[in-house]
Amino acid sequence: MSKSIWLRYSFVCLLTLVIAAIGFAATQHLSNLDTRELVRTQANIEVATSYYVDDSNQLSANQVRERQADFVSSEPNDIPFELGDSAYWVRFSLANQTLDGAALVLHIDNSMLTELAAYQYSSAVNSPLAALNQGTLSATAFPHLNINLSAKQNIELLLKLKAGGPPNIPLVWHQAEQFKTKQALTRVLFGVVIGVLAVIALYNLVIFNAIRDKVYLIYIGYLLAAFLVLATVNGYGYILFSPETQALLNTHSLFFHYYLLSFLVLFTLYFLKFNEDKGKLFKIGQVSVYLLIGLSVIGLFIPHTERAIIFFSLVPIYYAYSICLVILKLKSEFSWARYYVVSWIPLLVGAGAQQLTLFGYIDYSFTLVNAFLLAVLCEITLMSFALAERMRRHEAERIAEMSYHSGSGIPRKNVFERSLYKLMQAPDAHLHVLVIKPEHIERVALYVNDAMNTALFKRIYEKLTPLFAYNDAIEPIGMKGEKIALVAGNMLAIVVNEQKNQQALDTIVSSINTLVEEAYRIEALQIPLQANIGVASYPEHGNLPFILLNKAQMALPDAENCTGKWAIYEEFQSDNSGYRLKLAAEINAAIEQGSFELYHQPQVDLKTMRVCGSECLIRWHYDGENLSEHGFIPPTAFIPVAEDMGLINKLTRWVIKQAIAQHSVLLAQGYKHHMVSINISGKDICAEGFYEYVAAEIEAAEIAANKIVFELTESATITNNAQALEAIELLTELGVTISIDDFGTGYASMAYVSELPFKELKVDRQFVQDVGDDKKRRTIAETTVRMAKGLGLEVVAEGINSQKDENLLRQFGCDIGQGYFYAKPMAFDDYLEWLTDEVNGRSPEPLEGEFISKHSLS
């Protein structure tokens, strides 16, 4: 055990001993005030005691006095007070044998008296009864009677007693000064208890406000119930409340007892976390609490005696249930509950001792009659330790949850980075960060659930752990000495200390991949795959943990293409990453500022040899200062970045808006049958509100939707997307033609064409260009065209670069041609001029066709 822990426990023990010593001394002193016999201090004052039980509770004081022969001699502690409706009459015969006067006090130590009357008379026959009412007999925490005996005086006292709570009514004689001391010390004790209850309740309210854990709210309820119970049983409520309020509390004392027991059971359930599993024991506890609440209400309508019998018969059962809950948790090594377990000792001892005293089974003493109050004081002190320990454990669990993956127990990225930072502080540190990513894990993850994915990484972790256990070069990074961390949902990482390393990195990598291949299993399916491993080194590649991790991950694509399945980070990767981020920012700015342009490449009807439309192609001439490149930036450079950075939908909508606007210009210039083709992707059509945007733009431009063509790529990604399929159906109903783009490459296949409502198919340029010189291309092109025509689709061939290509495609039955043979993509103004001249867009001998040129109209 560490020195700090020893010091902490020593201090706690010392503090506990000091508090215990002070408490013991105080209770001993108070106890001595009761046990010190009056005859020892006033040896010549004689007190004789007798009692009479009036079962009818109907007799007057004079009637009782006449039955002196029926009185039974007894010591005050031996009077058999019992629950019921009987009234108890107690007679004291006092004789002062001294020549001095004596000031005495009779303490009637029961604050829940419903009847208390005192009379004084002389021993002479028929002497009158004098009622004593000194304002100290009722509505007070210390019911008492002041008696002044003159020298050689003999008097008789007659008291009528009846308790509304515990039946025992201790009658204790004191000297006047002795009683004042007892009163003062008792008030201090009451004040301490009230103060402790209030402070701890407020403290727990603050904690509950902070962390919203119900156990603290339940504990506040327990403290409040304990406060009300003690206020009635021990009487300190008279110090705080008006006599009327305290009388009301006394009447409903058992009501508060029920709730004290209810909160005790609830606190046990929630403190020991039985509420988390919602098992049978928790449900039993819930039902038992509801039962107590029901009985507390029913008890308001039945006699006090029956109420008390029912309640006190239930107490042992509920205590036994709560103790069983504690034992069950202790059996499962619930070590942090130790303070809670210890807190039960004073509670059980104190509650038992006070009840036995209040019911007259053991002799009265101040300590015993306040045993429950003292026990609660000890219990709530220990309970505060228990709650503090629970909070500490909760915080430790929260830190562990933040530090370890919940499903696999593997250290998380934050633990790895914290440990890596410490390792980097060593003089001349030379470290390698290895990021281990199972091959094709993204694709595999599509076919497994989270539990299976977690099981896979846990299996890989368990395979690799023994490999690194005795290799000092692999540095521990976890709080328990673990050497592997889960730095992302699909990547592990380790740290190799080059100063301790006696192996080449490729040897370590080879060992890792051998074990990953063995562990790469989804359920019962063994997959013969290894891992890709990216490496970044300190201090060469960065001086912060997250930078090293990021750069090791940047090396993963290169590792995938290497034979050894590992690669060290190269500096150009960082430059490229920075370039892509800057490019993304510039793309966004270009969209906002309208810096992109639309180029048009003509499409020619191969039957009439007339221009029937154009494909809109985005172009970007960059003239800014933020990028190293200036001038023309090809779509192959910025489109992938737009897709990766989530800008592609915004960019596509800009293209649609511009294309529709330019189409309006074409219509205004007389090209009424001209079509415009716009490229969209599966991501675009899956986007929320895509159809609504297109419909709104077409309506705003006041053009016919049937002159708009959407060339769709990545069609396979939408086959199971209900939202995308609905958008396609709505666009088709609107009149927009949906074309499948780049057929024969990527995802596009005849199966998707037959499943989706396409009206046009576009054959990719790689199967069209030079089709007359390549037999395989010719076969593919011819087969594709014939299959598409068989499905009733119009066919567009892009990439026509020669007359020979055109002739063959016309022979196959292709409808529309596009390519450099007709024209390259051109800016919109150039395209308008090109249409006017019709250089390559019309045949030598004009034929009737769907598109009538502007010249034909004039």
C-alpha positions in Angstrom: 0.0 0.0 0.0 1.3 3.4 -0.9 2.4 6.0 1.7 -0.4 8.4 0.8 -3.0 5.7 1.4 -1.4 4.8 4.7 -1.5 8.5 5.8 -5.1 8.8 4.7 -6.3 5.7 6.5 -4.3 6.7 9.6 -5.9 10.2 9.7 -9.4 8.7 9.3 -8.8 6.2 12.1 -7.4 8.9 14.4 -10.3 11.2 13.7 -12.8 8.4 14.3 -11.1 7.5 17.6 -11.2 11.2 18.8 -14.9 11.5 17.9 -15.6 8.2 19.5 -13.7 9.2 22.7 -15.6 12.5 22.9 -18.9 10.8 22.3 -18.2 8.1 24.9 -17.1 10.7 27.5 -20.2 12.8 26.9 -22.6 9.8 27.1 -20.8 8.5 30.2 -21.2 11.8 31.9 -24.9 12.0 31.0 -25.4 8.4 32.0 -23.8 9.2 35.4 -26.4 11.9 35.9 -29.1 9.1 35.9 -27.2 6.3 37.6 -25.9 8.4 40.5 -28.3 7.5 43.3 -30.1 10.4 45.0 -29.3 8.9 48.4 -25.5 9.2 47.7 -25.8 13.0 47.4 -28.9 13.4 49.6 -28.6 10.5 52.0 -31.2 11.9 54.4 -34.0 12.3 51.8 -36.2 9.2 51.5 -38.3 8.4 48.4 -40.9 5.6 48.4 -42.7 4.7 45.2 -45.9 2.8 44.5 -48.3 2.6 41.6 -51.9 1.9 40.6 -53.3 0.9 37.2 -56.6 2.5 36.2 -57.8 0.2 33.4 -60.9 2.2 32.8 -59.0 5.6 32.7 -62.1 7.1 34.4 -61.0 7.6 38.0 -60.3 11.1 39.4 -57.4 11.9 41.6 -59.5 11.9 44.8 -61.0 8.5 43.9 -57.5 7.1 43.3 -56.3 8.5 46.6 -59.0 6.7 48.4 -57.6 3.4 46.9 -54.3 3.7 48.6 -54.5 0.1 49.7 -54.5 -1.0 46.1 -51.2 0.7 45.3 -48.3 -1.6 44.7 -44.9 -0.7 46.0 -42.2 -0.7 43.3 -39.1 1.0 42.1 -39.7 3.6 39.4 -37.9 1.4 36.8 -40.1 -1.6 37.7 -43.5 -0.1 37.0 -45.0 -2.3 34.3 -46.0 0.3 31.7 -47.7 -1.3 28.7 -49.4 -0.3 25.4 -53.1 0.3 25.8 -55.7 2.7 27.2 -54.9 2.3 30.9 -53.9 5.2 33.0 -51.0 4.8 35.5 -51.1 6.6 38.9 -47.8 6.8 40.6 -47.4 7.9 44.3 -44.2 9.3 45.7 -43.7 9.6 49.5 -40.8 12.1 50.1 -39.3 12.6 53.6 -36.6 15.2 54.3 -34.7 14.1 57.4 -32.3 17.0 57.3 -32.4 20.4 58.9 -31.8 21.9 55.4 -34.1 22.5 52.6 -33.7 20.4 49.4 -34.5 21.4 45.7 -35.4 18.3 43.7 -36.5 17.6 40.2 -38.6 14.6 39.0 -37.7 14.1 35.3 -40.6 12.3 33.5 -38.5 11.2 30.5 -41.1 10.6 27.8 -41.9 13.5 25.5 -44.9 11.7 24.0 -47.2 11.9 27.0 -50.9 12.3 26.2 -51.9 12.7 29.9 -49.8 14.1 32.7 -51.2 15.5 35.9 -49.5 16.1 39.3 -50.9 16.6 42.7 -49.3 17.3 46.1 -50.8 16.6 49.6 -49.7 15.8 53.1 -49.8 12.5 54.7 -52.6 13.7 57.0 -56.0 12.1 56.5 -58.3 14.1 54.2 -55.6 16.6 53.5 -56.5 18.6 50.3 -55.0 17.8 46.9 -53.0 20.6 45.4 -52.7 20.5 41.6 -49.2 21.2 40.5 -48.8 22.9 37.1 -45.5 24.7 36.8 -45.5 24.9 32.9 -42.9 22.1 32.8 -45.2 19.1 32.6 -46.3 19.4 29.0 -45.3 20.8 25.6 -41.6 20.5 26.5 -38.7 18.3 25.5 -38.0 17.8 29.2 -41.2 17.1 31.2 -40.3 17.6 34.8 -41.6 18.6 38.2 -39.8 20.9 40.6 -40.1 20.0 44.3 -38.8 22.1 47.2 -38.6 20.2 50.5 -38.3 22.2 53.7 -36.4 20.9 56.6 -38.0 17.8 58.1 -40.9 18.1 55.6 -42.8 15.1 54.4 -45.0 15.2 51.3 -47.0 13.0 49.0 -47.0 13.3 45.2 -49.6 11.7 43.0 -49.0 11.6 39.2 -51.4 10.5 36.5 -49.4 9.2 33.4 -50.4 8.0 30.0 -48.1 7.8 26.9 -49.1 8.3 23.3 -46.0 6.6 22.0 -43.6 4.1 23.6 -45.3 2.9 26.8 -42.3 3.1 29.2 -42.3 6.3 31.2 -39.0 6.6 33.0 -39.2 8.6 36.3 -35.9 9.9 37.5 -35.1 12.0 40.5 -32.3 14.6 40.3 -31.0 17.5 42.4 -32.0 20.8 40.7 -28.4 21.6 39.7 -27.8 18.1 38.4 -30.9 18.3 36.2 -29.9 21.7 34.8 -26.6 20.2 33.7 -28.5 17.2 32.2 -30.8 19.6 30.3 -27.9 21.7 28.9 -25.9 18.7 27.8 -29.1 17.1 26.2 -29.8 20.3 24.3 -26.2 20.2 23.0 -26.7 16.6 21.9 -30.0 17.5 20.2 -28.3 20.5 18.5 -25.5 18.3 17.2 -27.9 15.8 15.8 -30.1 18.4 14.2 -27.1 20.2 12.7 -25.5 17.0 11.4 -28.8 15.9 9.8 -29.3 19.4 8.2 -25.7 19.7 6.9 -25.6 16.1 5.5 -29.1 16.6 3.9 -28.0 19.8 2.2 -24.7 18.3 1.1 -26.5 15.3 -0.5 -28.9 17.7 -2.2 -26.0 19.5 -3.8 -24.5 16.2 -4.9 -27.9 15.0 -6.3 -28.2 18.3 -8.2 -24.7 17.7 -9.7 -24.9 14.0 -10.7 -28.6 13.2 -10.6 -28.1 9.9 -8.8 -31.4 8.8 -7.1 -29.6 7.3 -4.2 -28.7 10.7 -2.8 -32.3 11.9 -3.1 -33.5 8.7 -1.3 -30.9 9.4 1.4 -32.3 12.9 1.9 -35.7 11.3 2.4 -34.2 8.9 4.9 -32.6 11.8 6.8 -35.9 13.8 6.8 -37.8 10.7 8.1 -35.1 10.1 10.8 -35.4 13.8 11.8 -39.1 13.6 12.3 -39.0 10.2 14.1 -36.3 11.5 16.5 -38.2 14.8 17.0 -41.1 12.9 18.3 -39.5 10.0 20.2 -36.7 12.0 21.8 -38.6 15.2 22.0 -36.3 17.8 20.5 -39.1 18.9 18.2 -40.3 21.0 21.1 -37.1 23.0 20.7 -37.9 23.7 17.1 -41.7 23.8 16.7 -44.7 25.2 18.3 -46.5 23.0 20.9 -49.4 22.5 18.5 -47.1 21.4 15.7 -45.2 19.0 18.0 -48.4 17.6 19.3 -49.5 16.8 15.7 -46.1 15.2 15.0 -46.4 13.1 18.2 -49.8 11.9 17.1 -48.4 10.7 13.7 -45.1 9.4 15.0 -45.7 5.9 13.7 -46.5 7.4 10.3 -43.0 8.7 10.1 -41.6 5.4 11.4 -43.1 3.7 8.3 -41.4 6.1 6.0 -38.1 5.8 7.8 -38.3 2.1 7.2 -39.3 2.6 3.6 -36.4 4.9 2.9 -34.0 2.5 4.6 -35.1 -0.3 2.3 -35.0 1.9 -0.8 -31.6 3.2 0.1 -30.3 -0.3 0.5 -31.6 -1.3 -2.9 -30.2 1.7 -4.7 -27.0 2.1 -2.8 -26.1 -1.6 -3.5 -27.2 -1.1 -7.2 -30.0 -3.7 -7.1 -32.0 -1.3 -9.3 -29.6 -1.8 -12.2 -30.4 -5.4 -12.9 -34.2 -5.1 -12.0 -34.1 -8.6 -10.6 -36.5 -10.4 -8.2 -35.0 -8.9 -5.1 -35.4 -5.4 -6.4 -39.0 -6.1 -7.3 -39.7 -7.6 -3.8 -38.2 -4.5 -2.3 -40.4 -2.2 -4.4 -43.5 -4.2 -3.4 -42.5 -4.1 0.3 -42.1 -0.3 0.2 -45.5 0.1 -1.4 -46.9 -2.1 1.4 -45.3 0.1 4.0 -46.8 3.2 2.4 -50.2 1.6 2.3 -50.0 0.5 5.9 -48.9 4.0 7.0 -52.1 5.4 5.5 -54.3 2.7 6.9 -52.7 3.2 10.3 -54.2 6.7 10.4 -57.6 5.1 10.9 -57.0 2.4 13.4 -56.2 2.6 17.2 -52.7 3.5 18.3 -52.1 0.1 20.0 -52.9 -1.9 16.8 -50.8 0.4 14.7 -47.8 -0.1 17.0 -48.2 -3.9 17.1 -48.3 -4.1 13.3 -45.4 -1.8 12.7 -43.0 -3.3 15.3 -43.9 -6.8 14.1 -42.7 -5.8 10.6 -39.5 -4.1 11.6 -37.5 -7.4 12.1 -38.7 -8.7 8.7 -37.6 -5.6 6.9 -34.3 -5.4 8.7 -33.6 -9.1 7.9 -34.4 -8.4 4.2 -32.0 -5.4 4.1 -29.3 -7.4 5.8 -29.7 -10.2 3.3 -29.2 -7.7 0.5 -26.0 -6.5 2.1 -24.7 -10.0 2.5 -25.5 -10.9 -1.1 -23.4 -8.0 -2.3 -20.6 -8.8 0.0 -20.5 -12.3 -1.3 -19.9 -10.9 -4.8 -16.9 -8.8 -3.4 -18.7 -5.5 -3.3 -15.8 -4.1 -1.4 -16.8 -0.4 -1.5 -19.9 -1.1 0.6 -17.8 -1.7 3.7 -18.7 1.6 5.3 -22.4 0.9 4.6 -22.1 -2.5 6.2 -20.4 -1.0 9.3 -23.1 1.6 9.5 -25.7 -1.1 10.2 -24.0 -2.1 13.5 -24.8 1.1 15.4 -28.2 1.2 13.7 -29.2 -2.3 14.8 -27.7 -2.0 18.3 -29.1 1.5 18.9 -32.6 0.8 17.5 -32.9 -2.5 19.4 -31.6 -1.0 22.7 -33.9 2.0 22.6 -37.0 -0.1 21.7 -36.3 -2.5 24.5 -35.9 0.5 26.9 -39.0 2.3 25.6 -41.0 -0.9 26.0 -39.6 -1.4 29.5 -37.7 -4.7 28.8 -34.4 -3.3 30.1 -33.7 -0.7 32.8 -33.7 2.9 31.9 -30.6 5.0 31.4 -30.1 8.2 29.5 -27.8 6.4 27.0 -30.3 3.7 26.3 -33.3 5.9 26.0 -31.4 8.0 23.4 -29.7 5.0 21.9 -31.4 5.3 18.5 -30.6 9.0 18.3 -26.9 8.3 19.0 -27.0 5.3 16.6 -28.4 7.5 13.8 -25.7 10.0 14.5 -23.1 7.3 14.1 -24.9 5.7 11.1 -25.2 8.9 9.1 -21.6 9.7 9.7 -20.5 6.2 8.4 -23.1 6.5 5.7 -21.5 9.7 4.5 -18.2 7.9 4.3 -20.1 5.2 2.3 -21.6 7.7 -0.1 -18.2 9.4 -0.5 -16.6 6.0 -1.2 -19.5 5.2 -3.6 -18.9 8.5 -5.4 -15.2 7.8 -5.6 -15.9 4.4 -7.0 -18.4 5.9 -9.4 -15.8 8.4 -10.6 -13.3 5.6 -11.0 -15.8 3.6 -13.0 -16.5 6.7 -15.1 -12.8 7.2 -15.7 -12.4 3.5 -16.6 -15.4 3.8 -18.9 -13.7 6.7 -20.6 -10.4 4.9 -20.7 -11.5 1.5 -21.7 -13.9 0.3 -24.5 -17.0 -1.0 -22.8 -17.5 -4.1 -24.9 -13.9 -5.4 -25.2 -12.1 -3.8 -22.3 -9.3 -2.5 -24.5 -7.7 0.8 -23.6 -9.1 3.8 -25.6 -7.3 6.4 -27.7 -7.1 8.9 -24.8 -5.2 6.4 -22.7 -2.8 5.7 -25.6 -2.2 9.4 -26.2 -1.6 10.2 -22.5 0.9 7.4 -22.1 2.6 8.2 -25.4 3.0 11.8 -24.3 4.8 10.6 -21.1 7.1 8.4 -23.1 8.0 11.3 -25.4 9.2 13.3 -22.4 12.1 10.9 -21.8 15.6 12.2 -22.9 16.6 11.1 -26.4 13.3 9.3 -26.8 12.9 7.5 -30.1 9.5 5.9 -30.6 7.4 4.2 -33.3 3.6 4.4 -33.3 2.2 1.4 -35.1 -1.5 1.5 -36.2 -2.9 -1.9 -36.9 -6.0 -2.1 -39.2 -7.5 -5.4 -40.3 -7.7 -5.8 -44.0 -11.0 -4.8 -45.6 -12.5 -4.1 -42.2 -14.9 -1.5 -43.6 -16.4 -4.0 -46.0 -16.6 -6.7 -43.4 -18.3 -4.3 -41.0 -21.2 -3.9 -43.4 -22.1 -7.6 -42.8 -21.7 -7.8 -39.1 -23.3 -6.1 -36.1 -21.5 -4.2 -33.4 -21.2 -7.1 -31.1 -19.5 -9.3 -33.7 -17.2 -6.4 -34.6 -16.3 -6.0 -31.0 -15.7 -9.7 -30.6 -13.4 -9.7 -33.6 -11.2 -6.9 -32.1 -11.2 -8.5 -28.7 -10.0 -11.8 -30.3 -7.2 -10.0 -32.1 -6.3 -8.1 -28.9 -6.2 -11.4 -27.0 -4.0 -13.0 -29.7 -1.5 -10.1 -29.8 -1.3 -9.5 -26.0 0.9 -12.6 -25.3 3.1 -11.6 -28.2 3.9 -8.3 -26.6 3.8 -9.4 -22.9 7.6 -10.1 -22.6 8.8 -7.7 -25.3 10.2 -4.7 -23.4 10.4 -2.7 -26.6 6.6 -2.6 -26.7 5.7 0.0 -24.1 2.8 -0.4 -21.6 0.1 2.3 -22.3 -2.9 1.2 -20.2 -3.5 1.8 -16.5 -3.1 -1.9 -15.8 0.0 -2.3 -18.0 -1.8 -3.1 -21.2 0.2 -2.6 -24.4 -2.5 -2.3 -27.0 -5.1 0.4 -27.5 -8.2 0.7 -29.6 -7.6 4.1 -31.2 -10.7 4.0 -33.5 -13.6 1.7 -34.1 -11.5 -0.4 -36.4 -7.9 0.2 -35.5 -5.4 -0.9 -32.8 -2.2 0.8 -31.9 1.1 0.0 -30.0 4.2 2.0 -29.2 7.7 0.5 -30.0 10.6 2.0 -28.1 13.5 2.0 -30.5 16.0 2.3 -27.6 14.9 -1.1 -26.3 14.1 -2.7 -29.6 16.2 -5.7 -30.6 14.1 -6.6 -33.7 13.5 -5.1 -37.0 10.1 -3.5 -37.5 9.3 -5.8 -40.3 9.8 -8.8 -37.9 7.3 -7.3 -35.5 4.9 -6.6 -38.3 5.2 -10.1 -39.6 4.5 -11.6 -36.2 1.5 -9.3 -35.8 0.1 -10.4 -39.2 0.5 -14.1 -38.5 -1.6 -13.7 -35.4 -4.2 -11.4 -37.0 -4.7 -14.0 -39.7 -5.4 -16.6 -37.1 -7.8 -14.4 -35.2 -9.6 -12.9 -38.2 -12.8 -14.8 -37.8 -16.5 -13.8 -37.9 -18.5 -16.2 -35.8 -17.4 -19.6 -37.3 -16.1 -18.2 -40.5 -12.3 -18.0 -40.7 -11.2 -15.2 -43.1 -7.6 -15.6 -44.4 -6.8 -11.9 -44.1 -4.0 -10.0 -42.4 -3.7 -6.4 -41.3 -2.4 -3.2 -42.8 0.1 -1.4 -40.5 1.0 2.3 -40.7 4.0 3.6 -38.9 5.0 7.1 -37.7 8.1 7.9 -35.7 9.0 10.3 -32.9 10.6 12.8 -33.2 10.8 12.6 -37.0 7.1 12.8 -37.8 5.7 15.0 -35.0 6.0 16.0 -31.4 2.4 15.4 -30.3 0.6 12.1 -29.8 -2.4 12.9 -32.0 -0.1 14.0 -34.8 1.8 10.7 -34.7 -1.4 8.7 -34.6 -2.8 10.6 -37.6 0.3 10.2 -39.6 0.5 6.5 -38.9 -3.1 6.3 -40.2 -2.1 8.2 -43.3 0.4 5.5 -44.0 -2.3 2.8 -44.1 -3.2 3.3 -47.8 0.4 2.7 -48.8 0.6 -0.3 -46.5 -2.4 -1.8 -48.3 -0.5 -1.7 -51.6 2.8 -3.1 -50.2 3.7 -6.7 -50.2 4.7 -6.6 -46.5 1.4 -5.0 -45.5 3.1 -2.1 -43.7 4.4 1.3 -44.6 6.2 4.2 -42.9 4.6 7.6 -43.2 6.1 9.8 -45.9 6.1 13.6 -45.6 4.3 14.2 -48.9 1.2 12.6 -47.4 0.9 15.5 -44.9 1.3 18.0 -47.7 -1.5 16.3 -49.6 -3.7 16.2 -46.6 -3.2 19.9 -46.0 -3.8 20.6 -49.7 -7.1 18.7 -49.6 -8.3 20.7 -46.7 -7.5 23.9 -48.4 -9.1 22.7 -51.6 -12.3 21.8 -49.7 -12.4 25.4 -48.3 -11.9 26.8 -51.8 -14.6 24.6 -53.3 -17.1 25.9 -50.7 -16.1 29.5 -51.5 -16.3 28.9 -55.2 -19.9 27.5 -54.9 -20.9 30.6 -52.8 -19.2 33.0 -55.2 -20.3 31.2 -58.4 -16.7 30.7 -59.6 -17.4 27.4 -61.3 -18.4 27.2 -65.0 -20.6 24.8 -67.0 -19.2 23.4 -70.2 -21.4 21.8 -72.8 -20.5 18.8 -75.0 -22.9 18.3 -77.9 -24.9 15.1 -78.3 -25.9 14.2 -81.8 -29.0 12.1 -83.0 -27.3 9.3 -85.0 -30.5 8.9 -87.2 -30.9 12.5 -88.3 -27.3 13.7 -87.6 -28.7 16.7 -85.9 -27.7 18.1 -82.5 -30.3 16.9 -80.0 -28.8 18.0 -76.7 -25.6 18.5 -74.6 -24.0 17.2 -71.5 -23.3 19.8 -68.8 -19.8 19.4 -67.4 -18.4 21.4 -64.5 -15.1 23.2 -64.9 -13.0 25.3 -62.5 -10.4 28.0 -63.3 -8.8 28.8 -60.0 -7.2 32.3 -59.6 -6.9 32.5 -55.8 -3.9 32.6 -53.5 -4.6 29.8 -51.0 -3.5 26.9 -53.3 -0.2 26.1 -54.8 -2.0 25.3 -58.1 -3.5 28.0 -60.3 -5.5 27.9 -63.5 -7.5 24.9 -64.5 -8.2 22.3 -61.8 -9.6 19.1 -63.3 -12.9 17.6 -61.9 -10.9 14.4 -61.1 -9.1 16.6 -58.5 -11.9 18.5 -56.8 -14.9 16.1 -57.2 -13.5 13.4 -54.9 -12.6 16.1 -52.3 -16.1 17.5 -52.5 -17.5 14.0 -51.9 -15.1 13.3 -49.0 -15.8 16.7 -47.3 -19.6 16.5 -47.7 -19.8 19.3 -50.3 -21.0 17.2 -53.3 -24.7 17.7 -52.7 -24.2 21.5 -52.6 -22.1 21.4 -55.7 -24.6 19.3 -57.6 -27.4 21.7 -56.8 -25.3 24.5 -58.1 -24.8 22.6 -61.4 -28.6 21.9 -61.6 -29.5 25.5 -61.1 -26.9 26.7 -63.7 -27.9 24.1 -66.2 -31.6 24.9 -66.0 -30.8 28.6 -66.3 -28.7 28.0 -69.4 -31.3 25.7 -70.8 -33.8 28.7 -70.5 -31.4 30.7 -72.7 -31.3 27.9 -75.3 -35.1 27.8 -75.4 -35.3 31.6 -75.7 -33.0 31.4 -78.8 -35.2 29.0 -80.6 -33.7 25.6 -79.8 -37.0 24.2 -78.6 -36.1 20.5 -78.8 -32.7 20.8 -77.2 -32.1 18.4 -74.2 -29.6 19.1 -71.3 -28.0 16.2 -69.5 -26.8 16.8 -65.9 -24.6 14.4 -63.9 -25.8 13.4 -60.5 -24.7 10.6 -58.1 -26.5 8.2 -55.8 -25.5 10.4 -52.9 -27.3 13.4 -54.5 -30.6 11.6 -55.1 -30.5 10.1 -51.6 -30.2 13.6 -50.1 -33.1 15.0 -48.1 -35.2 17.4 -50.2 -33.5 16.6 -53.6 -36.8 16.2 -55.5 -38.3 19.3 -54.0 -35.3 21.3 -55.0 -35.3 20.1 -58.6 -39.1 20.6 -59.0 -38.8 24.1 -57.5 -36.0 25.1 -59.9 -37.8 23.8 -63.0 -41.0 25.6 -62.0 -39.1 28.8 -61.3 -37.4 28.7 -64.7 -40.8 27.9 -66.4 -39.3 25.2 -68.7 -40.5 21.7 -69.6 -39.2 19.0 -67.3 -39.1 16.5 -70.2 -36.1 18.3 -71.7 -34.0 17.6 -68.6 -31.9 14.4 -68.3 -30.2 13.2 -65.1 -27.3 10.9 -65.7 -27.1 8.8 -62.6 -23.9 7.2 -61.3 -23.5 4.8 -58.4 -27.0 3.4 -59.1 -26.4 0.3 -57.0 -26.2 2.4 -53.8 -29.9 3.4 -54.2 -31.5 0.0 -54.9 -32.4 -0.5 -51.2 -32.9 3.2 -50.4 -36.7 3.9 -50.2 -36.2 7.6 -50.2 -34.0 7.5 -53.3 -36.4 5.2 -55.2 -39.3 7.5 -54.3 -37.4 10.5 -55.6 -36.7 8.7 -58.9 -40.4 7.9 -59.2 -41.4 11.5 -58.5 -38.8 12.9 -61.0 -40.0 10.4 -63.6 -43.7 11.5 -63.0 -42.5 15.1 -63.3 -41.1 14.3 -66.8 -37.4 14.2 -66.1 -35.5 11.5 -67.9 -33.3 9.3 -65.7 -30.2 7.9 -67.5 -27.8 5.3 -66.1 -24.3 6.7 -66.7 -21.0 5.0 -67.4 -22.7 1.6 -68.1 -20.3 -1.3 -67.9 -18.0 0.2 -65.2 -18.3 0.5 -61.5 -21.6 -0.5 -60.0 -23.7 -0.3 -63.2 -25.0 -3.6 -64.5 -28.0 -4.8 -66.5 -29.6 -6.1 -63.3 -29.8 -2.6 -61.9 -31.1 -1.3 -65.2 -33.9 -3.7 -65.2 -34.8 -3.0 -61.6 -34.9 0.8 -61.7 -37.1 3.1 -63.9 -34.4 4.2 -66.3 -35.3 5.5 -69.8 -31.8 6.0 -71.1 -28.5 4.1 -70.9 -25.1 5.7 -71.5 -22.2 3.4 -72.7 -18.9 4.3 -71.1 -16.2 5.8 -73.4 -13.8 2.9 -72.7 -16.1 0.6 -74.7 -16.7 3.1 -77.5 -13.5 4.8 -78.5 -11.7 2.9 -81.3 -14.5 0.4 -81.2 -13.8 -0.4 -84.9 -10.2 -1.5 -84.1 -10.8 -3.7 -81.1 -12.9 -6.9 -81.5 -13.6 -7.2 -77.7 -14.8 -3.6 -77.4 -16.9 -4.1 -80.5 -18.6 -7.2 -79.0 -19.2 -5.5 -75.7 -20.6 -2.3 -77.3 -22.9 -4.2 -79.7 -24.2 -6.6 -76.9 -24.8 -3.6 -74.6 -26.7 -1.6 -77.2 -28.9 -4.6 -78.3 -29.7 -5.5 -74.6 -30.6 -1.9 -73.8 -32.8 -1.6 -76.9 -34.4 -4.9 -75.9 -35.4 -3.2 -72.6 -36.8 -0.3 -74.4 -34.1 2.2 -73.5 -32.6 4.9 -75.5 -28.8 4.5 -75.9 -26.1 7.2 -75.7 -22.5 6.4 -76.7 -19.8 8.7 -75.4 -16.3 8.7 -76.6 -16.9 8.7 -80.4 -13.7 9.9 -81.9 -13.9 8.9 -85.6 -16.2 8.3 -88.5 -15.6 4.6 -88.1 -16.8 4.6 -84.5 -19.9 6.5 -85.5 -20.7 4.2 -88.4 -20.5 1.0 -86.3 -22.6 2.5 -83.5 -25.3 3.5 -86.0 -25.1 0.0 -87.3 -25.6 -1.4 -83.8 -28.7 0.8 -83.4 -27.3 3.4 -81.0 -29.5 6.5 -80.7 -27.2 9.3 -79.7 -23.5 9.9 -80.1 -21.1 12.1 -78.1 -17.4 12.6 -78.4 -14.5 14.6 -79.8 -15.5 13.6 -83.3 -18.3 16.2 -83.0 -16.9 18.7 -80.5 -15.0 19.0 -77.2 -16.7 20.4 -74.2 -16.9 24.2 -74.5 -18.0 27.2 -72.4 -21.7 28.1 -72.8 -21.1 31.2 -75.0 -18.8 29.1 -77.3 -21.5 26.4 -77.4 -24.1 28.9 -78.5 -21.8 30.1 -81.3 -21.0 26.5 -82.3 -24.7 25.8 -82.5 -25.2 28.8 -84.8 -22.4 27.6 -87.2 -23.3 23.9 -86.9 -19.8 22.9 -88.0 -19.8 19.3 -87.0 -23.4 19.1 -85.7 -25.2 18.5 -89.0 -24.8 16.1 -91.9 -23.9 17.3 -95.4 -27.5 16.5 -96.5 -30.0 17.8 -94.0 -32.7 15.3 -92.9 -35.9 15.6 -91.0 -35.2 15.0 -87.3 -36.3 15.8 -83.7 -34.1 18.8 -83.6 -34.7 21.6 -86.1 -31.8 24.1 -86.2 -32.3 27.8 -86.0 -31.3 28.1 -89.7 -34.1 25.8 -90.7 -36.6 28.1 -88.9 -35.5 31.2 -90.6 
